Amino acid sequence: MNNRTSFALLAVLTAVGTLTLSSAYAECLTCDDAVGGKMATNQMLLRDLPITVWTDKTTYDYNDKIMVHGNVATVSKMPVTLTVTSPNNSIVTIAQLDVNSDGSFETTLMTGGELWKQKGTYTIKVNYGTFEKNNKVLVELTGETSASSNNCGSSELYLKGNYCVPYTITGGKVTGASINNNDKSIIVKISADEDGTLTLNPDKSVLDGIFMVLVDGQEWDDVEIGDNSVTIMFPAGTEKIEVIGTFVIPEFGTIAVMILAVAIISIIAVSAKSRLSIMPRY
């Protein structure tokens, strides 16, 4: 084999190797079962890119959870800036994420609220250091939004019957709320990645006489109850908080049943009175 043939063969092998590495990178960047050589290839290529970002899925529903993961090649003392834009290029959220010592970063986004009401493609963009060090991933939002929930502000819980309850939360995000007429309570569902606090300020016409709180079904003492407001200190991993009072407004369906019952009783009373009035008197 002469020198020209050897160089040609070496060039072919190099090209094949490069294509193989690129293919492995594209295939395993977001997969969960990458092992052995594929994982090693993936990690090597991640170190060569300034910043990478990916999500656990590509399609989500309204009130869904988006798990965002990423990696930076060179770790510095700067945070990653994450920006989410909607299909009409409006900014949905901006956050700064801490980078771990191994270059990884992650966060969770909840697709609920006024800013996530559009169907279509949302762009999740990350920047690290300079604007030249950036990357992005696209996700699709499907499903129906709740038109009624638009009556409440971004810092208010929506309850059936068009009731809004002001709230603040740290260490987590609210994913839903409902009324429990049997226990005269409001149930708040949350996603908590760390310890945090939840404060509710319901109007007395919605919930009155707050005296007890349950966290994931257990009676909770780490609370502060004020003038019809309550602050709950919850641990990481909490999913449900129930605030119990002496009165809670009935849900819309219950109100409708009560109105119907009163109407029926009124009709019966009027009919009975009418029959009595036309009875002959002796």
C-alpha positions in Angstrom: 0.0 0.0 0.0 1.6 3.3 -1.1 1.5 6.6 0.9 -1.3 8.1 -1.3 -3.6 5.1 -0.6 -2.8 5.2 3.1 -3.7 8.9 3.4 -7.0 8.3 1.5 -7.9 5.5 3.8 -7.1 7.6 6.9 -9.3 10.4 5.6 -12.3 8.0 5.1 -11.9 6.5 8.6 -11.8 10.0 10.1 -14.9 11.1 8.3 -16.8 7.9 9.4 -15.7 8.4 13.0 -16.8 12.0 13.0 -20.3 11.1 11.6 -20.6 8.3 14.2 -19.8 10.7 17.0 -22.3 13.3 15.7 -25.0 10.7 15.3 -24.4 9.4 18.9 -24.6 12.9 20.2 -27.9 13.7 18.5 -29.4 10.4 19.6 -28.3 10.5 23.2 -28.4 14.1 24.3 -31.9 13.7 25.9 -32.2 9.9 26.2 -32.4 8.2 29.6 -30.8 4.9 28.7 -27.5 6.1 27.4 -24.8 3.8 28.6 -21.1 2.9 28.1 -19.6 4.4 25.0 -22.6 6.4 24.0 -22.7 8.2 27.4 -19.0 8.9 27.2 -19.4 10.3 23.7 -22.3 12.4 24.9 -20.3 13.9 27.8 -17.3 14.6 25.6 -19.4 16.5 23.1 -21.2 18.4 25.8 -17.9 19.7 27.0 -17.1 21.0 23.5 -20.3 23.1 23.3 -20.5 26.4 25.2 -24.0 25.6 26.5 -26.7 23.0 25.8 -30.3 22.8 26.8 -33.1 20.1 26.5 -36.4 19.1 28.0 -37.9 15.8 29.1 -40.6 16.0 26.3 -41.4 18.0 23.3 -45.2 18.3 23.7 -47.0 19.5 26.8 -50.6 20.2 28.0 -51.9 23.2 29.8 -51.1 23.1 33.5 -48.3 20.6 32.7 -44.7 20.5 34.1 -41.7 21.1 31.8 -38.4 19.7 33.1 -35.5 21.7 31.7 -32.0 20.4 31.8 -28.7 21.8 30.4 -24.9 21.9 30.6 -22.2 24.5 30.2 -18.7 23.6 28.9 -16.8 26.0 31.2 -18.1 26.7 34.7 -17.8 30.2 36.0 -19.4 32.1 38.9 -22.2 33.4 36.6 -25.8 32.1 36.5 -27.5 30.9 33.4 -30.3 33.2 32.2 -33.4 31.4 30.9 -36.0 33.2 28.8 -39.3 31.7 27.6 -41.2 33.3 24.7 -44.7 32.5 23.5 -45.8 31.8 19.9 -46.5 35.5 19.4 -42.9 36.3 20.8 -44.1 37.7 24.1 -41.9 37.0 27.1 -43.5 34.4 29.3 -40.8 34.2 32.0 -37.2 35.1 32.8 -35.2 33.2 35.4 -31.6 32.9 36.5 -30.4 29.4 37.2 -27.4 28.3 39.3 -24.8 26.1 37.6 -23.5 23.1 39.5 -19.8 22.3 39.8 -20.1 19.7 37.0 -21.6 22.3 34.6 -25.2 21.1 34.8 -28.3 23.2 35.5 -32.0 22.5 35.7 -35.4 24.0 36.5 -39.1 23.2 36.3 -41.6 25.3 34.4 -45.4 25.1 34.9 -47.5 25.7 31.8 -50.4 27.4 33.7 -51.6 30.9 34.0 -52.4 33.8 31.7 -49.0 33.9 30.0 -49.2 30.2 28.9 -52.8 30.4 27.5 -51.8 30.2 23.8 -51.4 27.0 21.9 -48.3 26.6 19.7 -44.5 26.6 19.9 -42.8 28.1 22.9 -39.0 28.9 22.8 -36.9 28.2 25.8 -33.6 30.1 25.4 -30.5 30.0 27.7 -27.6 32.4 27.8 -24.4 32.0 29.7 -21.8 34.7 30.1 -21.9 36.6 26.8 -24.8 36.7 24.4 -22.7 34.6 22.0 -23.0 31.6 24.4 -26.6 30.7 24.0 -28.8 27.8 22.9 -32.5 27.1 22.7 -35.1 24.3 22.6 -38.6 24.4 21.2 -41.7 22.9 23.0 -45.2 22.5 21.8 -48.2 23.5 24.0 -51.5 21.7 23.3 -54.8 21.2 25.2 -57.4 23.6 26.3 -57.0 26.5 28.7 -59.6 27.4 31.2 -61.3 30.6 30.1 -62.7 31.1 33.6 -59.3 31.2 35.1 -58.5 34.4 33.1 -60.9 36.3 35.5 -58.2 36.1 38.2 -54.8 37.8 38.2 -51.5 36.0 38.0 -51.1 36.2 41.9 -54.6 34.9 42.6 -56.1 31.4 42.9 -59.1 30.6 40.7 -62.0 28.8 42.4 -65.1 27.5 40.6 -67.8 30.1 40.7 -65.5 32.8 39.5 -63.9 33.4 42.9 -60.3 34.7 43.2 -58.1 34.3 46.3 -54.9 36.4 46.5 -51.8 34.4 47.3 -48.0 34.5 47.4 -45.6 31.5 47.3 -41.9 30.8 47.6 -40.0 27.6 47.0 -42.7 26.2 44.7 -45.5 26.9 42.2 -49.3 26.6 42.5 -50.7 24.1 40.1 -54.4 24.2 41.0 -57.0 25.0 43.7 -60.5 23.8 44.6 -63.2 24.1 47.2 -64.1 21.3 49.6 -67.6 22.0 50.9 -67.7 18.9 53.2 -64.7 20.2 55.3 -65.3 23.9 54.6 -61.9 24.3 53.2 -59.8 25.4 50.2 -57.4 22.9 48.7 -54.3 24.2 47.0 -52.1 21.9 44.9 -48.5 22.9 44.5 -45.2 21.7 43.1 -42.4 22.3 45.6 -38.8 21.7 44.7 -37.6 23.2 48.0 -38.8 24.4 51.4 -41.0 27.4 51.1 -44.1 29.4 52.3 -47.6 29.8 51.0 -49.8 32.8 52.1 -53.5 33.0 51.3 -55.6 36.1 51.9 -59.2 35.0 51.1 -62.2 37.3 51.4 -64.4 36.4 54.3 -67.2 35.8 51.8 -65.1 33.0 50.3 -63.4 31.4 53.4 -63.9 32.6 57.0 -62.8 31.5 60.4 -59.5 29.8 59.4 -58.4 27.5 62.3 -56.6 24.5 60.8 -54.2 23.5 58.0 -53.4 20.1 56.6 -50.2 19.5 54.6 -50.4 16.3 52.4 -53.2 15.1 54.7 -51.4 15.7 58.0 -52.4 18.4 60.5 -49.7 21.1 60.3 -48.5 23.4 63.1 -45.9 25.4 61.3 -48.5 28.1 60.3 -49.3 31.7 61.1 -53.0 32.7 61.1 -53.9 36.4 61.1 -57.0 38.4 60.3 -58.5 35.8 57.9 -55.1 35.2 56.3 -52.8 32.3 56.7 -49.1 31.6 56.0 -48.0 28.0 55.8 -44.3 26.9 55.9 -44.1 23.7 53.8 -41.2 21.3 53.2 -39.8 20.3 49.8 -41.9 17.8 48.0 -45.2 19.0 49.3 -48.1 18.4 46.9 -51.3 19.5 48.7 -52.2 22.1 51.3 -55.7 22.3 52.7 -56.9 25.4 54.6 -59.9 24.8 56.8 -62.3 27.4 58.2 -65.8 27.7 59.7 -67.4 28.8 56.4 -66.6 28.3 52.8 -68.5 29.6 49.8 -70.4 26.8 48.0 -69.1 25.9 44.5 -71.2 27.1 41.5 -72.8 23.8 41.1 -73.9 23.7 44.7 -75.3 27.2 44.5 -77.3 26.3 41.4 -78.8 23.3 43.2 -79.7 25.5 46.2 -81.4 28.1 44.0 -83.3 25.3 42.2 -84.4 23.8 45.5 -85.6 27.2 46.8 -87.4 27.8 43.5 -89.2 24.4 43.7 -90.2 25.0 47.4 -91.5 28.5 46.4 -93.6 27.0 43.5 -95.0 24.3 45.8 -95.9 26.9 48.4 -97.6 29.2 45.9 -99.5 26.3 44.4 -100.7 25.2 47.8 -101.8 28.7 48.7 -103.6 29.0 45.3 -105.5 25.8 45.9 -106.5 26.9 49.4 -107.8 30.2 48.1 -110.1 28.6 45.5 -111.6 26.0 47.9 -115.3 26.7 48.6 -116.0 28.1 52.0 -118.9 26.8 54.0 
